[in-house]
């Protein structure tokens, strides 16, 4: 739009084979914080854009600068029609450097994707002798793979390669070519490659789970509001607000860029981001409400809110102490105390990163804290505590004016386990609650989506959130990071008013059968979803999206297996479904199927229902 002549020339060079589109996503998105469905839409809209504008289907997910990669991303890569994955960011790890540069990355569902980390450990190569020698010397998989990529040019901020760099490449005898050709050769020529399983946890930039909390809250709310708007618009029938939803989704996806949503941009960026995301929320709710009115439906009712004093129902008896602390949670059904000390305690930690202020959180912060009340420094905290079933909610308002501090809430619980379970996109992972070994020690702060659970199989406690991502569960203390106060690159980051809700859910048995996922969905609901539109006969399979197809009036239904166990799922719908087709994430048909599916653990399935 701004440079049409330059854009035309880029398209010409692409058609001539002299310009290679890579990326596959709408933007180079953060992969820790967006929902699973947001990552799907990043791939859907990104790949369709390249195909529409350049007549080229990208086959490499190219994310050189993103701050960690969730365990189900390999499945999304393959399901979007990509074959390969590239990043170099994990070379920045502060504790354990990657053991391989070319390897198979296997996701939590078993999907494998050929992955390459360029051994120069940069995406801004200058073709100096030192860098080229380091790239060759540092390559850890020369015995199993006969080549590596060297990324050169001014890539962080733009500028591309210079004539001097290209001259140096010729002088060194380093061949230049396309990334896709490198990967295609590597997929054939490599042998006995190592397999790396599960998430690619980034041992740095842990503060990005928490910085710029207002933007993170609006992102979470916008994701859910769009999900609900699509579902209600399908349920209402009639004219589907296709253009309005498309515009809103792309505005959301733009603000999931890996230096926006993580909180590592300048102040002007967050003025724009908050305005954009607030507009997405408003527009999505307007679409949902209009469709709900056509369906004769009402928004979900919120649970009653109480003040100080005992809270009690048939499951739990809660006792509150001073400053909003929870002094006891007695589980009446289990006949046991949930807490091992005062819960809902606010901890104010010192937060002084060595290098990257908005990005990083150092391990030393864990021991440098004081317990604070509801007034501290220049800040105040107000909470409304309510009990619904087994879910104890803490609706929280904070007027925050601290700098170089991180505010956490802590719940010491009478449960112990060597690992805790954390929700990620389309599934969950287990991470250590101890510090035995360098890998466990590096995970002193980790990222989750809507919940984390500490359980021993017989009993457990889940800590839910409606917009927070940074968790610290060690030994038997469950902590959630609420707010930070960095001063660079935004000197006023996070100052001012914040509103959020977290919740504690004690439960009998395993989190799967206790309904932790359902409780987290309810906590994050904006207006609610149409319950009878598409239902599944097992809680293992969760319906993530119901929308109109991109190119037809068919309905797309996306669901996934959430328990990490195989299951048979029988789907019932009030929608016409003359023909049911299994599709990839770009909604391209693969084969006809039925509404009865056998799902492998963590499998994501996209169905097209033709009327």
Order of alpha helices (4+ residues) and beta strands (2+ residues): alpha-alpha-beta-alpha-beta-beta-beta-alpha-alpha-alpha-beta-alpha-alpha-alpha-beta-beta-beta-beta-beta-beta-beta-beta-beta-beta-beta-beta-alpha-beta-beta-beta-beta-beta-beta-alpha-alpha-beta-beta-beta-beta-beta-beta-beta-beta
